[in-house]
Amino acid sequence: MPIVTLAGSPSATSRSRSRCMLNYVKQRIGATHGQLSSFALDDFDPAALVQGRWDDPGVVALRDAVAAADAVVIAPPVYQASFSGGLKLMLDLLPQHALTHKTVLALATGGSDHHLLMLDYALKPVLSSLGARHQLAGVYASPLHIEKTADGRYRLGESVRERLDEVIDELIESLAPVAKSRTRDLARLALA
Ligand SMILES: Cc1cc2nc3c(=O)[nH]c(=O)nc-3n(C[C@H](O)[C@H](O)[C@H](O)COP(=O)(O)O)c2cc1C
């Protein structure tokens, strides 16, 4: 059960709240389920992202990994009341139905709770336009839920960890039927 993660923050892993949530999800899923392929902005040639270079090797690797995945976990920070432009650059490099038949989970962090609805009003329509019909309830966290430690790293609070645990369980449970429908589609294609 291949799973792809997309980190939408330009900040380094250790200094990013959204990557802190994503890393927790990756550790829990990676320990027991599936092969994880992780993509972050710094994995790409910036020119390839900005110019939408479809044939760039990093971009091809992203598209291939998403095509093979049963689930995609997306973790952007909130920028200007929406999700980060860096995540949009990655999503813009996917084909139109890239998320069809995949379980999609979004994790977002903002500077406060004011833009909590960004998940529903900004991100969800974009994911739907990429074919995502099975979107799990996203998890949103602010500095109240993810505290900074003395060494400048981030630590998840109890409440956000509980919410992540619930949604990770849902993600894992959803994978069996998703894998089944993909197999069914492949079988139909083979018969056509
Ligand atoms: C350019 C920029 C714009 C931001 N705009 C918002 C915003 O509109 N609403 C909000 O709640 N937080 C906003 N923030 C705060 C970030 O969402 C917040 O610090 C988040 O935790 C950053 O995630 P990261 O640590 O994974 O990069 C903004 C931060 C930056 C750098």
The ligand as an ORCA input file, in Angstrom:
! r2SCAN-3c Opt
* xyz 0 1
  C       4.027     34.485      4.427
  C       3.250     33.961      5.603
  C       1.887     34.141      5.636
  C       1.135     33.631      6.701
  N      -0.212     33.806      6.690
  C      -0.946     33.267      7.697
  C      -2.371     33.400      7.691
  O      -2.969     34.011      6.825
  N      -3.061     32.816      8.706
  C      -2.444     32.117      9.715
  O      -3.131     31.580     10.590
  N      -1.088     31.988      9.738
  C      -0.337     32.537      8.775
  N       1.025     32.406      8.791
  C       1.653     31.647      9.883
  C       1.962     30.218      9.479
  O       0.848     29.577      8.921
  C       2.384     29.417     10.714
  O       3.525     30.017     11.281
  C       2.644     27.968     10.387
  O       2.807     27.263     11.588
  C       3.892     27.799      9.532
  O       4.059     26.426      9.262
  P       5.508     25.798      9.127
  O       6.153     26.006     10.478
  O       5.269     24.357      8.811
  O       6.225     26.533      8.030
  C       1.784     32.935      7.758
  C       3.182     32.776      7.712
  C       3.904     33.282      6.655
  C       5.395     33.075      6.626
*
